Amino acid sequence: MSRRTEKVASLLHHEVGEYLLHFELPAITTISKVEVTPDLKWCKIWVTILGDASKQQAVLAQIKENLPEMQRSINHKMSMKIVPRISFVIDHGEEYASHINELLKKTHDEY
C-alpha cells in the first residue's frame, strides 16, 4: 500500500468506527482491518463480531442497512475528489486462529 492509501484507510477506520458507535448492535463489534484500492475507489472493511453466526449475520445486516447513510456522512466529512465506496466483510481470522490453537493443543496432548 502506498502512503496515500494508508492515510485514507486510517481515516476511514476512524470515521467508520465513530459512526458504528451510534448503533445499538446486538454484539460487540470491532473493525479489524481496512483496505483501500490503489485508485481509492473501493474500501473493504473487515469487522470482528463476537457471538454466534446468527448474531454475526444480524450485525452485518444492520450495518449494511445503514450503509447508504454512513457513506453519505463520510462523503461529506472527507475532502477528497474521490471518496472510496465502502463494503463490509466479517473477519473470521480470530475464529480460525482459535481453531488452529485447539488443534495444536489436541496434538500436543496426544503425544
N, C-alpha and C positions, 0 to 999 in steps of 0.2 A: 504494500500500500504506500502511496505517496504521502507526503506530509499534509497536503491539502485534504485528501480523503480521510486521513486520520483525524484531522481537526473537525471535519464535518461529522464524522462518526461520533466523536466525543461530544460535540454539541447536540447531536440528535439523541445520544444516550441520556444526556442531562434533561433535555426538553421532554422527551417521551416519559422518562422517569417521573418528572414533576407532574405531567399530565395524568399518569396512571395513579398517582397518589389520591386524586379526586374521586376515583371509582371505589365502590364498595364491592371488591372482588370476593368471591366465596373461598378463596385460598390465598396463601402467601405467594406473592409473585415477584420475581426479580428479573431484571434484564441481565442476561449473562454475556451477550456478545452483540455487537452492532457491526455490520459490514456494509460498506458503500461501494458501488461500482466505480471504476475509474472515470467514467463520464459523468458521474454524480447524478444520474437519472433514477437510480433504484437504490433502495436501502432495505436490507433484510435484518430484522431484529429477532434474536433468539431470546425467549423467555423461559425461565425455570419456574415451574409451578409445583408447589408442594401439595401432594394429595394423590388420590387415585385417578384413573383415566377419565372417569366421568366428571370430576372436578376440573381436571385439566381442560377438557373439551368445553365445559361451561365457561371457564375463564376466557379461553381463546374466542369463544363465540361472543362474549360480552365485549371483548376488546375489538373484535372485527366489526361488531355492530356500531361501535362508536368511532371507527377508523376515519370516516369522512370528516367528522367534526375535528378530530385530532389532527388530521392532515391539514385542514383549513387553518387551524390555530398555529401550527408550526410554519405554514407558508407565510403567515403574517409576521411571525416573530423573527424569521431568518431573512436577512437582507442579502439574498443571492439571486442571481439571474435564473438559475435552475435549482429548485428545491427537490431533493430526492423523494420519489413515491415510496411510501412505507409499506412493508408487509411483515407479518409476524409468523414465527415458527416456534414450536415447542422444542426446547433443548432437552434431549434425553441423555446428555453426557453424564450427568450425575448418577442417573439410574444405571447406566452402562458400567460406570466405574464401580458402583456398589456391587453389581453382579460379578464383575471380574474379581473383586476382593473376596466375595463369598466363595467363588470357585478356587481361588488360591488358598484360602483358609481350609477349605474342604480337602484339597490335595495335600496340604501340609499336615493335616490331622490324620490322613490315611497312612502317611509314611512315618 
